[in-house]
Amino acid sequence: MRPVSFSHTYRKMCADVLTEHTYLIGLQKIDIEKLPEGFLKYDSEYSEMGKTGWYELPKGEVLVLLLYTVANGVWTTIRSYNEEKYEYYKSLIGERVQIIIK
């Protein structure tokens, strides 16, 4: 099981996302400017120690990962794009991944 790491606990994640089975079910490369503002806010909002913040998303082309966790349903994460990351995540489609919060 290969990792998908996060720098924060995001509001889009359920409490059980670290213990539940999570699968990468889709991957899309897209210019971040084409994504709706509401989606960007949803994807980047985190809460730590009772305070809400928003992760600063990359500019230009990004990867949108579509994940599925039984307790959480379908959810996403936006990642900066480079060919190496694209190939890594592409190789994980359909696979169970380990969610890690650093």
C-alpha atoms as one frame of an Amber mdcrd trajectory, in Angstrom:
protein
   0.000   0.000   0.000   1.592   3.249  -1.144   1.059   6.595   0.607  -0.855
   9.755  -0.223   0.413  12.385   2.223  -1.302  15.500   3.552   0.132  18.423
   5.507  -3.067  18.983   7.516  -6.291  17.295   8.540  -8.764  18.748   6.057
 -12.460  19.293   6.623 -13.201  17.141   3.570 -11.845  14.122   5.493 -13.911
  12.072   7.897 -12.505  11.219  11.313 -11.851   7.631  10.180  -9.919   8.454
   7.004  -6.640   7.271   8.563  -8.016   3.874   9.576 -10.528   3.167   6.797
  -9.576   1.655   3.446  -9.082   4.433   0.891  -8.792   3.915  -2.865  -7.579
   6.248  -5.599 -10.324   6.006  -8.205  -9.513   8.836 -10.604  -6.937  11.382
 -11.710  -7.281  14.527 -13.810  -4.691  17.076 -14.966  -6.251  20.540 -15.282
  -5.384  24.234 -15.112  -6.385  25.394 -11.641  -7.956  28.538 -13.152 -10.657
  26.312 -14.690 -11.803  25.004 -11.299 -14.671  26.803  -9.501 -13.825  28.942
  -6.468 -16.207  26.930  -4.270 -14.407  23.706  -5.159 -11.018  25.268  -4.375
 -12.261  26.423  -0.964 -13.745  22.978  -0.221 -10.553  21.230  -1.224  -8.128
  23.442   0.712  -9.979  24.114   3.998  -8.498  22.624   7.132  -9.131  22.998
  10.836  -6.472  22.647  13.507  -6.708  23.473  17.177 -10.123  25.064  16.646
  -8.910  27.411  13.908  -9.864  27.260  10.247  -7.305  27.838   7.515  -6.915
  27.315   3.788  -3.924  25.604   2.264  -2.264  27.723  -0.435  -2.917  25.853
  -3.656  -0.399  25.733  -6.505  -0.824  27.802  -9.665  -1.005  26.558 -13.239
  -1.542  22.908 -14.051  -2.549  20.703 -11.140  -3.619  17.148 -10.503  -7.030
  16.453  -9.002  -7.143  13.081  -7.291 -10.491  11.413  -6.751 -10.460   9.192
  -3.665 -13.007   6.853  -2.120 -13.133   5.965   1.584 -16.013   3.816   2.845
 -16.791   6.098   5.813 -16.189   9.308   3.828 -17.482   8.489   0.366 -15.897
  10.222  -2.604 -13.544  13.128  -1.952 -10.739  14.973  -3.703  -7.341  16.486
  -3.268  -5.462  18.937  -5.466  -1.747  18.397  -6.031   0.881  20.348  -7.930
   1.623  18.818 -11.318   4.800  17.370 -12.666   5.228  14.326 -14.881   6.724
  12.200 -12.079   3.751  12.856  -9.765   1.328  12.227 -12.619   2.884   8.822
 -13.324   2.967   7.942  -9.608  -0.708   8.703  -9.053  -1.709   7.152 -12.392
  -0.064   3.899 -11.254  -2.231   3.959  -8.093  -5.632   4.189  -9.812  -7.812
   1.382  -8.510  -5.404   0.645  -5.677  -5.823   0.971  -1.950  -3.646   3.822
  -0.622  -2.477   4.813   2.821  -3.516   8.315   3.953  -0.738   9.958   5.955
  -0.941  13.314   7.715   2.517  14.776   8.347
